[in-house]
Amino acid sequence: DVKVTQSSRYLVKRTGEKVFLECVQDMDHENMFWYRQDPGLGLRLIYFSYDVKMKEKGDIPEGYSVSREKKERFSLILESASTNQTSMYLCASSFIRTGSYEQYFGPGTRLTVT
Amino acid sequence: GDSVTQMEGPVTLSEEAFLTINCTYTATGYPSLFWYVQYPGEGLQLLLKATKADDKGSNKGFEATYRKETTSFHLEKGSVQVSDSAVYFCALFRPTSYGKLTFGQGTILTVHP
């Protein structure tokens, strides 16, 4: 079974703190994604990566950065957390080859910024 | 750009009722279409998919047919169970999009005994 794990299920941080969210997948997927999920807005793509050290902005990259030093690991960084970044963060991974584009999701990290 | 629109929710049904969740899309070319489900406290998992027009995806009693003429991919189930209570997301994928999916806003389904 494909497994995507996220470092924390729940996280509480203070405004201005630097926050790291970690994601690890065990299926040798090339693609990895970070989304945030908010009620009524669905999933919105923050950043994605199609290879080690490669990253592409998604729809809402402002206030976030990412790091992919190893194929299996994709980190989301909030340089200076703000209250409007309180949300559920979901990581996903997939193969890059045509016909195998199903995304596999981790359980999510619910981040609260106070 | 690509977009997916789902029916407004939440949806509340009694057990054994018929379910329809509407999904329409806007995209160029020939996208593939998906339904994902998110059970309470979990991440999303693929429920079913269709890769070309008139394809029907099915799984766990759920079905959806890819209708290119109406740009729709409505989710249906003939008899829902309490265990179907979850959030349902419609999504599309275009082969030129580097593997990115475009999601709808999600529909919360609650099924009462």
Interface residues (C-beta under 8 A of the other chain):
Chain A: V4 N31 F33 Q37 G40 L41 G42 L43 R44 L45 F48 Y50 E56 G58 L90 A92 S94 F95 I96 T98 Y101 E102 Q103 F105 G106 P107 G108
Chain B: Q6 S32 F34 G41 E42 G43 L44 Q45 L46 K49 F89 F93 P95 Y98 G99 K100 L101 F103 G104 Q105 G106
